[in-house]
Amino acid sequence: MTRTDLTRTDPTRTDTWAAGAAKALGAVLGAGALLLPAAFAPRPGPWSGPWTGIAVAGAVAGWCLLVALAGGTEDRGPVVFVRERLGPGPARAATALYFGGFATGQAAVALGAAEFALGDSGWRAYAGAALVLGSAAAYAWRVPRGPSPAARRLRTAAVLALAVAWRALGGPLPGPGSGDRAAGSWPDGGWVAGGWSDGGWAGAALLVAVPLLFGWVGLEGAVPAVAHRRALGGTLLGIALAAALYSVLLAAPGPTAQAPPPAAAAALGLGSAALCWTYCRTNLHSTAARWTELTGRGRRGGLAAAGLIALGVLALGRAARWDLPVLLIGPGAATAALYTLIAVAAVRRPRPQEPTDHDHSDRHRVLEGAARSAG
């Protein structure tokens, strides 16, 4: 009997508030709890992270209800959900969004790891990011297996502990939140320079909202059907709890906030960098799996393609003087497009179709960028 069969024969195993909340939190909490505060917490304004984050969470909750009314994605996965209602072409587009979004997203994860380790957001961070990306890809090349479920749970707990520790010691001040940027001075060519910061707050809010979707990747495969009301209620509760946590983490440090003691900052920075490295490695695993689904070729080709794309994004980012918030736009935009595609599928009726190998594999291979890894 399959895992899905067990769920269907005993609905009480998963149709509980606690199970729904735990699954939602496990799907969305991860590296985003470190990267998003470091990118956005030091930036006050009407478009600042906490308020935009609350709006994003509200939109995600509404999206979740829409998908739940259409039967949910928990039992079959988002790509199969799209295939059943829109056909193979849109399903392939969903797989391509996974691949492209997470290939570009690993550039942001690698840069975040380097900035945490070095406490710097200049050229040294980009050089360090290239080393992070290269070493993660090399490890994924040699070791095809990802962490065990128990290791993923421990990693999530470690991420949350570090995120809370950064907040308790004054906020995520290293890397993109340090130096002149913490004081509100943006370099020439900064992504909110000029019009965005001078009254164009609505546009700036949109540019913050898109990267913040990085923190909600994983939920697209964890939405229960509306028939499982307690699990759905727990999922919505999990969204609310995650939103509350992000609101705290994304809040700008107070006017009297000081940088953590050097020893504490070094320890937290190295721990955060190590965790980001593990997410980069395991997400490269999962991205390679999507490459195989798209092309029918081996996983190592997918690792090479994803690594080269991420390196290209890093090179472009260094040349254009982009920082972490800009690099997060790529995976955030891919997430927005994927969620939109799933929403369109949710308002369509299922189509008659034959099952395929792609359908069977999708249920157990949900990509996760901000949260854990499916590797």
PyMOL commands that set and color helices and strands:
alter all, ss='L'
color gray80, all
select helices_A, chain A and resi 3-9+11-13+17-28+32-40+49-69+78-86+88-118+123-142+149-168+175-177+179-182+194-196+201-216+219-221+229-250+262-295+299-320+324-327+329-346+357-362
alter helices_A, ss='H'
color red, helices_A
deselect
rebuild
show_as cartoon
